[in-house]
Amino acid sequence: MALYPQLPGQAFIQVGDFIGVGVKQCAKRGVTRAIIVGMMGKLSKMANGKMQTHAAGSEVDMEFLASLAAELSAPDELVAAIRQANTARHVLELCREAGLVGITSLISKKVAEQCQRHAGGKLFVEASLVDFGGALLGRYPEVHT
């Protein structure tokens, strides 16, 4: 809510693990724009096309995250370390330590693309990746509308 103080309280809906249902319902009900805000673990799953993100139903795909790092020209050592990471948060720490800029915005972009596709192209989606304290780490598009 701190990222979008201009929006009224009723504009904020917590969908938890069921983002797929959430974006489909938005499209079905004529909502034209959705903003998804989440932390690294959930957004990593969404970016990889997983629209049900509960820990029991899906895991963070470290190979997928390694491929995103490689797409950003990360050194081979970092890509290998990401493949062996324990959690999505660990991946974020590895990228931060290595100075890899842009992975959080790339994940946000993939989230927006996957959710738009899941909603049948009838919903414009923005995505923001935040840390545990709510600080903005990445956003797509870079400037929100």
C-alpha positions in Angstrom: 0.0 0.0 0.0 3.0 2.3 0.6 4.0 1.9 -3.0 0.6 3.1 -4.3 -0.7 5.6 -1.7 -3.0 7.2 -4.3 -5.1 4.1 -4.5 -8.1 3.5 -2.1 -8.0 0.7 0.3 -10.5 -1.4 -1.6 -8.1 -1.5 -4.5 -5.8 -3.9 -2.6 -6.7 -7.6 -2.7 -4.5 -10.3 -1.2 -4.6 -13.3 -3.4 -2.0 -15.3 -1.6 -1.1 -18.5 -3.4 -3.9 -18.2 -6.0 -2.7 -15.6 -8.4 -4.0 -17.5 -11.4 -7.6 -17.4 -10.1 -7.0 -13.7 -9.2 -5.9 -12.6 -12.7 -8.6 -14.7 -14.5 -11.3 -13.2 -12.3 -10.0 -9.7 -13.0 -10.3 -10.3 -16.7 -13.7 -12.0 -16.4 -15.0 -9.0 -14.4 -13.7 -6.4 -16.8 -10.8 -5.1 -14.7 -8.3 -3.7 -17.2 -5.2 -3.3 -15.0 -3.7 -5.2 -12.1 -0.6 -4.5 -10.1 1.1 -7.5 -8.5 3.4 -6.9 -5.6 5.3 -9.7 -3.9 8.5 -11.1 -2.6 11.2 -13.1 -4.4 9.9 -16.6 -3.8 6.3 -16.1 -5.0 7.3 -13.9 -7.9 10.0 -16.3 -9.0 7.3 -19.0 -9.3 4.9 -16.7 -11.1 7.7 -15.6 -13.5 8.1 -19.3 -14.4 4.4 -19.6 -15.2 3.3 -21.2 -11.9 -0.1 -19.7 -11.2 -0.6 -21.6 -7.9 2.3 -20.7 -5.7 1.8 -22.6 -2.4 5.0 -24.3 -1.2 3.3 -27.7 -1.2 2.2 -27.3 -4.8 5.2 -25.7 -6.4 8.9 -25.1 -5.8 11.2 -22.3 -6.9 13.0 -23.5 -10.0 16.7 -22.6 -9.5 17.5 -23.6 -13.1 15.0 -21.0 -14.3 16.5 -18.3 -12.0 20.0 -19.3 -13.2 18.8 -18.9 -16.8 17.6 -15.4 -16.0 21.0 -14.5 -14.5 22.6 -15.9 -17.6 20.3 -13.7 -19.8 21.7 -10.7 -17.9 25.3 -11.9 -18.7 26.0 -13.0 -15.2 29.4 -14.7 -14.7 29.4 -18.5 -15.0 30.3 -18.8 -11.3 27.2 -16.9 -10.3 25.0 -18.9 -12.6 26.4 -22.1 -11.0 25.9 -20.8 -7.5 22.3 -19.9 -8.3 21.7 -23.5 -9.5 22.8 -24.7 -6.0 20.9 -22.0 -4.0 18.6 -23.1 -1.2 15.9 -20.5 -1.6 14.8 -17.7 -3.9 15.9 -15.3 -1.2 19.3 -16.9 -1.3 19.4 -16.3 -5.0 18.7 -12.6 -4.4 21.6 -12.5 -1.9 24.0 -14.1 -4.3 23.0 -11.6 -7.0 23.4 -8.7 -4.7 26.8 -9.9 -3.5 27.9 -10.3 -7.1 26.6 -6.9 -8.2 24.2 -8.4 -10.7 21.7 -5.6 -11.4 18.4 -6.2 -13.0 17.3 -9.7 -12.0 14.4 -8.3 -9.9 13.1 -6.2 -12.7 13.5 -9.1 -15.2 11.5 -11.3 -12.8 8.9 -8.6 -12.5 8.7 -8.4 -16.3 8.3 -12.2 -16.6 5.5 -12.1 -13.9 3.6 -9.4 -15.9 4.0 -11.4 -19.1 2.9 -14.7 -17.6 -0.1 -13.2 -15.7 -1.3 -11.3 -18.8 -1.1 -14.5 -20.8 -2.9 -16.5 -18.1 -5.7 -13.8 -18.1 -6.1 -14.3 -21.8 -4.5 -11.0 -22.8 -7.4 -9.1 -21.4 -5.6 -7.6 -18.5 -2.6 -5.2 -18.4 -0.3 -6.3 -15.5 2.4 -4.4 -13.7 4.6 -6.3 -11.2 6.8 -5.1 -8.4 9.2 -7.2 -6.4 9.8 -6.1 -2.8 11.9 -7.3 0.1 10.7 -8.5 3.5 10.6 -4.9 4.7 8.5 -3.7 1.8 11.3 -1.9 0.0 11.0 -1.9 -3.8 13.7 -4.0 -5.5 12.4 -4.3 -9.0 9.4 -3.2 -11.1 8.0 -3.8 -14.6 7.3 -1.6 -16.3 10.1 0.5 -14.8 7.8 3.5 -14.4 4.3 2.5 -13.2 1.3 4.1 -14.9 
